Amino acid sequence: MFTIGGIALISYLIGSVPAGYLAGRVAGIDIRKFGSGNIGATNVVRVLGKRYGYPVLLFDFVKGTAAVEISILIFNSTYHAEVSRELCAILAGVSSVIGHSYPVWLGFKGGKGVATSFGVVFGLIPVAALIAVVVWLMTFGTTRYVSVASMTAALALPVTVVAMLYLKQLSGPTLLLFSICLAVIVIWRHRSNLSRLMRGTEPRFERK
């Protein structure tokens, strides 16, 4: 039980490292006071450009993958049951996304959790992560809305897992439940974007 609690805490702390906020501080601003006010990579790109935004995107992605891999290392040094190891990895992934979305360092006001979610899925189900990335790129290329692309990719994740279960590429319902929970978290974090989309005020990334 201590190991499970420790994995959850460590993963939360990994996810809670506010890369976007730190990038803003390096640039001499508080990113929360510019653009959408979000600390995620999308707002950093809009406000500070690719020079700051892309490293933030990569760092947020790595947080999710690192949480999963570290949880497996901790588990392997303590237990040996394969199913329990999967559950620990899923717990670590969800905890890191929660940490990113609700970091203790910033009053529990963080990013949307998309890049970190991709990192988690890549650590758990690489094929599903790649498909979600393709869905994101296609949707963004068509709509130019980051929020729409992110939510569509999140919804594509459980659909992909169902397909993989049907094709016997995965076994058991655990990863399906995980993918549904992750999609719900991502969409919930985008509820303000949904409101702006309905009002027609959601900003697009214009082609240059």
Order of alpha helices (4+ residues) and beta strands (2+ residues): alpha-alpha-alpha-alpha-alpha-alpha-alpha-alpha-alpha-alpha
